[in-house]
Amino acid sequence: MGGVRVWAGIVLLVAISFDAAYAQLTPTFANVQFGTGTLDAGGTIPLLMDIYKPAGIAAPTPTVLWIHGGGWTGGNKNAIPGFMQDLVNNGVTVASINYRLSQEAIFPAQIQDVKGAVRFLRANNATYRVDSLRIGAWGTSAGGHLSALLAMTGGNPSAEGSVGGNTAFSSRILTAVDFFGPSDLLNMNLDVTTPPGSTIDHDAPDSPESRLIGFSGTGEGVGVLRANQSNPNPPYPQKMALVTLASPVAQASFDDPTMLISHGTVDTSVPFKQSQKLYDALNAAGAGPLFWPAEGFGHGFLGDTINDNAVAWMLASLRRQMADAI
């Protein structure tokens, strides 16, 4: 085992040496359908996951759900980073999922799809050799947001849904990593600092947040909603309920699983303050989060030090068991 290192007041776990790059990962089980998603325009789409199993292990393994980013409007399960292979190499199953994008179905479709994936893994633990008591989540950007929201909405019926069925199984998870995900969707523009500034007008009707909650028409947008947050006339109460449910800062409670948050300090897509606010909310609730600022990094790669230590932290977290998971 390596030592314990303190960096900017944050304890980093340096336990394992990892390689920085990998060839394209190949799933053990490809295009596994875990549910069917209803589209707002009518019709349905299959919801798929790829499952990457560690070699030579017959026993059930801890599992990490990988949730891709893309502003809730793009990306897919194939966008899996090389450091996920570090988890597989150390005996962890990785399940990379698709979820409905905001142009296909507005929130809460996205979190309901993610929760359906967790329930599917538990319901089919014998087939895919999943340890039902040791499931975590990890995502970047929009995927980081969904990873945090998954961890923080256990038992919330508005977020749960019934995607894929398996509703007798819990969608609670043991631990989560959130890399630079939005956390307070109503106030993202207010959290922008200059420098570094922002490349996105988060208040605009075409912003990712406005599109996520279906408030993206002419004269709409998160900025209009914020100005009307106490307006009792439709559609403001319904859209306020959606943006609140979609904001992890509003969901913090003492029984949330331990979460690791990391964010580049010069991010011009998601304000750095969004992660600081999430850490503060979880800390105030007594949930014991960790926050690792990535000094000088933007929206994306946070550096090998963060990646390696986050993998080590996830491996350590998955060694615990969650007795009330199922």
C-alpha positions in Angstrom: 0.0 0.0 0.0 1.1 3.5 -0.7 1.0 6.3 1.8 -1.7 8.8 2.6 -1.1 12.2 1.0 -2.7 15.5 1.8 -3.1 17.9 -1.1 -4.7 21.3 -0.5 -6.3 20.0 2.7 -7.8 17.0 0.9 -6.8 13.4 1.8 -5.9 11.4 -1.3 -5.7 7.7 -1.3 -2.6 6.5 -3.1 -2.9 2.8 -3.1 -2.4 1.4 -6.6 -0.3 2.4 -9.6 -2.3 2.8 -12.8 -1.5 3.1 -16.5 -2.7 6.3 -18.1 -4.0 5.0 -21.4 -5.7 1.9 -22.8 -6.9 0.5 -26.1 -10.6 0.6 -26.8 -12.4 -1.4 -24.0 -14.4 -4.4 -25.1 -17.5 -5.3 -23.2 -18.1 -8.8 -21.9 -21.9 -8.4 -22.5 -22.7 -5.8 -25.2 -26.0 -4.0 -25.8 -27.9 -5.6 -22.9 -31.4 -4.1 -22.7 -32.3 -3.1 -19.2 -35.5 -1.3 -20.1 -37.6 0.6 -22.6 -37.9 4.4 -22.5 -41.0 6.3 -23.6 -40.4 9.3 -25.9 -42.2 12.6 -25.4 -43.1 12.7 -29.1 -44.5 9.2 -28.9 -43.0 5.8 -29.3 -40.3 4.1 -27.3 -36.6 3.3 -27.5 -34.6 0.4 -26.0 -32.3 1.4 -23.1 -29.0 -0.5 -23.4 -25.9 -1.1 -21.3 -22.5 -2.6 -21.9 -21.1 -4.8 -19.1 -17.3 -5.1 -18.6 -16.4 -8.1 -16.3 -13.0 -8.7 -14.6 -11.4 -11.8 -16.0 -11.0 -15.0 -14.0 -13.5 -14.1 -11.2 -16.5 -16.4 -10.9 -17.9 -14.8 -7.6 -20.2 -11.8 -7.6 -18.1 -8.6 -7.9 -18.7 -5.0 -6.9 -20.1 -3.0 -9.7 -19.8 0.7 -10.9 -22.4 2.2 -13.1 -20.6 4.5 -15.7 -22.9 7.5 -16.7 -21.7 9.4 -19.8 -21.8 13.2 -20.1 -22.9 15.4 -23.0 -25.2 18.1 -21.6 -28.1 15.6 -21.4 -28.3 16.1 -25.2 -25.5 13.9 -26.5 -23.1 11.1 -25.7 -23.7 7.4 -25.3 -22.5 4.3 -23.4 -19.5 3.9 -25.8 -17.9 7.1 -24.3 -16.2 5.2 -21.5 -12.8 6.5 -20.2 -9.7 4.4 -20.0 -9.5 4.6 -16.3 -12.6 2.4 -16.0 -10.3 -0.4 -17.0 -8.4 0.2 -13.8 -11.5 -0.8 -11.9 -12.0 -3.9 -14.1 -8.4 -4.8 -13.6 -8.9 -4.7 -9.8 -12.0 -7.0 -9.7 -14.8 -4.5 -10.3 -17.6 -4.9 -12.9 -18.3 -1.7 -14.9 -21.7 -1.2 -16.5 -21.9 1.7 -19.0 -25.4 2.8 -19.8 -27.5 4.8 -22.3 -30.3 7.0 -21.0 -32.9 9.1 -22.7 -31.5 12.5 -23.9 -33.4 15.7 -23.2 -34.6 16.1 -26.8 -36.1 12.6 -26.5 -37.7 13.0 -23.1 -37.5 15.7 -20.5 -36.5 15.2 -16.9 -37.0 13.1 -14.8 -36.6 10.6 -17.6 -32.8 10.6 -17.2 -32.6 9.8 -13.5 -35.4 7.2 -13.9 -33.4 5.4 -16.6 -30.3 5.4 -14.4 -32.3 4.0 -11.5 -33.8 1.4 -13.7 -30.3 0.3 -14.7 -29.4 -0.2 -11.0 -32.5 -2.2 -10.3 -31.8 -4.4 -13.4 -28.4 -5.2 -12.2 -29.7 -6.3 -8.8 -32.6 -8.3 -10.4 -30.1 -10.1 -12.7 -27.2 -10.4 -10.3 -26.9 -14.1 -10.9 -26.6 -13.7 -14.6 -24.0 -10.9 -14.5 -22.4 -11.9 -11.2 -23.1 -8.6 -9.5 -22.6 -8.1 -5.7 -25.9 -6.4 -4.9 -24.6 -4.8 -1.7 -21.7 -3.1 -3.5 -22.9 -0.9 -6.3 -21.4 2.5 -7.0 -21.8 5.2 -9.7 -19.4 7.5 -11.6 -20.0 10.1 -14.2 -18.7 13.3 -15.8 -20.5 16.6 -16.4 -24.2 15.6 -17.1 -23.2 12.1 -16.1 -21.7 13.4 -12.9 -24.9 15.2 -12.2 -26.9 12.0 -12.6 -24.4 10.0 -10.5 -24.8 12.5 -7.7 -28.6 12.6 -8.1 -28.8 8.8 -8.1 -26.9 8.7 -4.8 -29.0 11.4 -3.2 -32.6 10.3 -4.2 -32.8 6.8 -2.7 -36.4 6.2 -1.9 -37.7 9.4 -3.7 -40.7 8.3 -5.7 -40.6 11.3 -8.0 -37.1 10.3 -9.1 -37.6 6.5 -9.0 -40.0 5.8 -11.8 -40.5 2.2 -13.1 -38.2 2.0 -16.1 -37.4 -1.6 -16.8 -39.7 -2.8 -14.0 -37.9 -4.8 -11.2 -39.5 -2.4 -8.8 -39.1 -4.9 -5.9 -35.4 -4.1 -6.0 -33.8 -1.0 -4.6 -32.0 1.6 -6.7 -29.9 2.8 -3.7 -26.2 2.7 -4.2 -23.2 2.5 -1.9 -21.0 5.3 -3.2 -20.6 7.8 -6.0 -18.1 9.9 -7.9 -19.2 13.2 -9.5 -16.7 14.8 -11.9 -17.8 18.4 -12.6 -21.5 17.9 -12.7 -24.1 20.7 -12.4 -25.7 20.7 -8.9 -28.0 23.8 -8.7 -29.6 24.1 -12.1 -31.6 27.3 -11.4 -28.5 29.3 -10.5 -25.8 28.3 -12.8 -25.4 31.7 -14.4 -25.2 33.3 -11.0 -22.3 30.9 -10.1 -20.1 32.0 -13.0 -17.0 33.9 -12.0 -14.7 35.9 -14.3 -12.1 34.6 -14.7 -12.6 32.0 -16.1 -16.0 33.1 -17.4 -18.5 30.9 -19.2 -18.9 29.7 -22.8 -22.6 28.9 -22.1 -25.5 31.2 -21.2 -27.2 28.9 -18.8 -30.2 31.2 -18.5 -31.0 31.0 -22.2 -33.8 28.9 -23.7 -31.4 26.7 -25.6 -29.1 26.0 -22.6 -28.7 22.4 -21.5 -30.5 23.1 -18.3 -33.5 24.8 -20.0 -33.8 21.9 -22.4 -33.5 19.3 -19.6 -36.7 20.6 -17.9 -38.5 21.3 -21.2 -38.6 25.1 -20.8 -36.8 25.9 -24.0 -39.3 27.8 -26.1 -39.4 31.4 -27.1 -39.6 33.6 -24.0 -38.6 30.7 -21.7 -35.3 29.4 -20.2 -33.9 29.0 -16.7 -33.4 32.7 -16.4 -37.1 33.4 -16.9 -38.0 30.6 -14.5 -35.7 32.0 -11.8 -37.3 35.4 -12.2 -40.7 33.8 -11.8 -39.9 31.2 -9.1 -42.7 32.5 -6.8 -45.2 33.0 -9.6 -48.2 30.8 -8.9 -49.4 30.7 -12.5 -48.7 27.8 -14.8 -46.2 26.6 -15.9 -43.9 28.1 -13.3 -44.8 25.9 -10.3 -44.5 22.7 -12.3 -41.1 23.8 -13.8 -39.9 24.9 -10.4 -40.7 21.4 -9.1 -38.7 19.9 -11.9 -35.7 22.1 -11.6 -35.6 21.5 -7.8 -35.9 17.7 -8.2 -33.1 17.9 -10.8 -30.8 19.8 -8.5 -28.6 17.6 -6.2 -28.1 20.5 -3.8 -31.8 20.3 -2.9 -31.6 16.6 -2.1 -28.8 16.4 0.5 -29.5 14.4 3.6 -27.5 12.8 6.4 -28.1 9.2 5.0 -26.7 10.0 1.5 -23.8 7.7 0.6 -20.3 9.1 0.8 -19.5 11.0 -2.4 -16.3 12.1 -4.1 -16.6 15.4 -6.0 -13.9 16.8 -8.3 -14.0 19.9 -10.5 -11.5 21.9 -12.6 -11.0 25.4 -11.2 -11.1 27.0 -14.6 -14.1 25.2 -16.0 -16.0 27.4 -18.4 -18.9 25.0 -19.1 -20.1 24.2 -15.5 -19.1 26.8 -12.9 -16.6 25.5 -10.3 -18.9 26.9 -7.6 -21.5 24.3 -8.5 -19.3 21.5 -7.0 -18.4 23.7 -4.0 -22.1 24.2 -3.3 -22.8 20.4 -3.6 -19.9 19.7 -1.2 -21.2 22.3 1.2 -24.8 20.9 1.1 -23.6 17.3 1.7 -21.2 18.4 4.4 -23.9 20.5 6.2 -26.2 17.4 6.1 -23.5 15.3 7.7 -23.0 13.0 4.7 -19.2 13.2 4.8 -18.4 14.1 1.2 -14.9 14.7 -0.2 -14.1 17.5 -2.6 -10.9 17.6 -4.7 -10.5 20.8 -6.7 -8.4 20.3 -9.8 -6.3 23.4 -9.9 -5.8 24.9 -13.4 -8.0 22.2 -15.2 -11.1 23.0 -17.2 -14.1 21.0 -18.3 -12.9 17.5 -19.0 -9.6 15.8 -18.1 -8.8 16.6 -14.5 -5.3 15.1 -14.5 -3.8 11.7 -13.9 -3.4 12.4 -10.2 -7.2 13.0 -9.7 -8.1 10.0 -11.9 -5.7 7.6 -10.2 -6.7 8.6 -6.7 -10.4 8.6 -7.6 -10.1 5.0 -8.8 -8.3 4.1 -5.5 -11.0 5.8 -3.5 -13.7 4.0 -5.4 -12.0 0.6 -4.8 -11.7 1.4 -1.1 -15.4 2.5 -0.9 -16.6 -0.7 -2.6 -15.0 -2.9 0.0 -17.7 -1.8 2.4 -21.2 -3.3 2.4 -24.5 -1.5 2.5 -26.8 -3.7 4.6 -30.0 -1.8 3.6 -29.2 -1.8 -0.1 -31.9 -4.3 -1.0 
